[in-house]
Amino acid sequence: MVFTRILVCFSVCFFTLNSFGQDALKLSDKVKKNSIIFSPFNLIDPINPSFQVGYQRLLYDKIELQMEYGHIINKALFYYIINPDEGKEEYSNKGFKVRFETKRFFRNEGFFRYYLSGELFYLQNVSKVQNQFLVSDPDYNYSFDLPNDGEQYGYTDYFTNSKTKYGFNVKFGIKLVIDPLFFEACNGIGIAYRNNIHSDRENMNDEPYDTSFLNDNIPKKMYILNLPLNFRIGYMF
């Protein structure tokens, strides 16, 4: 049901975009219609770092389809700079991302092209992370000693989080075209459905200290606001 709702939203957005903009947008017949793209900022994503590449196909003067695949890497690149001694098994990630996007160009000014788009995305990531938890049962056999003062006690646990996330975004973007290269920036807003499943924890009954949606590893199913922001480099052929 959730995915069906997302498909309906995607369809509504597509037809809305198809009726928006200037009909006079006309490109030369010599414009290259195929492109390969690379998203360098995904390499420094602190939560779901990935090596992300994709393919674009210009169908008409105004419509472009895009597909992207991201192979989630073990760590964001800046971790190797700020903490080079961290072990490979610590804060690790393993998984993938896929994205499908329909763009509707509505303005063409020299080297610049402006568009609105609708995007479906899916993410799967199994990661080694740490969070703080609150002791729910003082009589539980923890691997550490609890203070005998009657106060609520919190601790930091290192565990495995299996995450799936999918949803829909509406985005605005700008393309700077310098044939055969182009540079593209976009941002937008959307909704995502996220499910986190924990394992290898000290006590599965203990609640996280931070239960807000900002905690990307909170163990529950929930809808969250999505704010996509990206930059791409492309080559047309």
Secondary structure, 3 states (H helix, E strand, C coil): CHHHHHHHHHHHHHHHHHCCCCCCCCCCCCCCCEEEEEEHHHHHCCCCCEEEEEEEEECCCCEEEEEEEEEECCCCCCHHHHCCCCCCCCCCEEEEEEEEEEEEEEEEECCEEEEEEEEEEEEEEEEEEEEEEECCCCCCCCCCCCCCCCCCCEEEEEEEEEEEEEEEEEEEEEEEEECCEEEEEEEEEEEEEEEEEEECCCCCCCEECCCCCCCCCCCCEEEEEECCEEEEEEEEC
